[in-house]
Amino acid sequence: MLATQKPAAGLFLLIGLLTLAIIHPVQGTEEEAKGHTAGGEPVDCDAGSEGGYYNFLEHALGIFLVLVVSAAGAVLPVVGVRYPWLRIPPVLLEVGKHFGTGVVLATGFMHLLPDSLFFLNDPCLPEPVRAYPELAGAIVCVAALMFHMIEFLTTAHAMKGHGSGGDGGAEAGSMVARPTGSFSLDGAEKSHGTGLDGLAERIHDGHRDSDDSGQATQKAVPGWSAHETSIVAAPAPAHIHHGHSHGLAFLEPGGIDPARRISTYMLEFGIALHSIFVGLSLGTAEGSDFVTLLIAISFHQFFEGIALGSRIAELPYKSVWMPVLNAVLVASTTPLGAVIGMGIRSVYRARSANTLVIQGILNAISSGMLIYTALVNLISQEFNRPEFMTLPTKLKMMYFVALYLGTAAMGLVGIWA
């Protein structure tokens, strides 16, 4: 519980600091507030609310709707994997995961990157900032490289910590790791991981027998069709035999590659960071723009929630409720941003220098995180796994199509949000 409370407390502290920075008045001359031009016309950079139609009850109901939709998208994969009695087809969970991956990729490229370019090149910014139009792209690049370095250092530290015992065989014997989520001590009861690989472990260990010739015969799984059983019963990599894996001794307790865990946490951070500003836009929207934005954001948050929930479901937790709580906390960032927007609506200045710089920089950081995570940790790792290669061709094509449809769907939603 403490491990989850610390990141959550840090996130909420960051939200508070960003709110103070946004509403703090910008000190400057009248020329700095109104002297810039866009297309030859003067721009009032200190303009606030336009005084349009604004209904607090509608906004409150809209915020509640976004919370429910976001939480549903994030929690559905978690409960689907951890509660098999719900009988959610594994194929459906995998399709949703890859669809969500496409959403994450498109969010980085089509939503966050253009927004950061727009904010950091706004005519209301001081000339020194606008003198470097490539600033947003540079921040995206630096964020991706820093994320790569964090992953490298985390993995190297884990390998050094687990690999310093001297006798590699004894090390592997004392902690048997699986590719995505289980480990067992010698003589102890074997535990299984989560996600598609965890389901595959249950089939390989509990539902497959070997005849005298050594050939495995697959048994049916209650509640699943033979086709669904074949999905998660794909052959394990050749270097894994009877619950032992060679070359994977550096995995942390719980069997999860530390780089995979840190990538999931960074994905959470990147989504939560930009979701604050998405909610802020919703909380300050007026008139018909609010309804359009509400619909677009609801779809956006649901798809992102599926992508994030699928990754959270693959991590081992000591408590059954921790992954659900983790998913709900991240899903609540957009509604929280909307509540803040409603509270600061009277003093919020969308084109003040403070607001533009903060949103531009943080959107660029989030863009770098999401693009790197989607391309390296989600798409490359998932589609290049030996388990994926052994799936039927039609199934692989289905997952590729889901990935592309997720990207296309986010591209369409980006027209309105």
C-alpha angles and dihedrals in degrees: 000000000000091000090059096041094058097056090042092052090048091050094051091047089053090050090053093050092048091051092053091048093050097049095041107108116250113239113221147108126287089254090058090052100043109007099086121097135210116195090349094302124111117252126210101221093181095056116130132183115354091220095244128150110307124173116188093198092054091049092049091051090046091052090051090050091052090049092052094045094045093047092046092053093047098042099043096074091043096054091039092059099036098042108049091175087075085070095214104172111252089223090060092050092050093047090050091049094053092042088054091049089058089051091053092050093048091046090058096045104031104030114025101032096051091044093052090049090050095048096046093048097045114134089232091069121093116267095250090062095046091047089081106052091178093063094107093050091048091053091049090052094047091048092052092048092048090050090051090051092050090052092048094049092046093051093044091051092050092048091049093048096049097035100055097083094098099226108073092189093054090047092053091046095053095048119028111195131200126207097254114010133343141073134177136198119228109273093011128111112272117245126206132226129235134251126037093320091051090053089049089054091056091052095046093046103034108023106038127079129192123223125211092275091058094247114139119232116204122225127204121263117226111255095013130098121236089254093054091047090054090054096062094032093067112142115274120238114285094247093062116083128174095336095316123112127194119215093016098091091111091071113116122244107292091043096260120136103243090226089057091051094047091046089055091050092048090049088054091049094048093049093044093048096056093036089067091063092042088057091044090057090049093049093052098040117119137201121346091346089074095060093046092047092046093055093046094046092048091057091042094052094045093054093044089049091056091052093049095041091053090057094044090052090059094058120089117242130186092220125054092221098048097084090048091049090047091053093047093049092055091043089056095062095084094050089046090053089049091052089051089049091054091049097049097035094113093054100030114119110190093193101042115123091245094054095044095049095045095047093042095051097042093045089052091050091048090048092054091048095048096044093050093044094048097047101037108026103027110029102027097042097042099045096041097051117119088233090058093048091057094055120106114275093242091054093049090050089051091055092047090051090049089053092051093045090052090054092047093047092053089047090057093045088051089067090072104023 
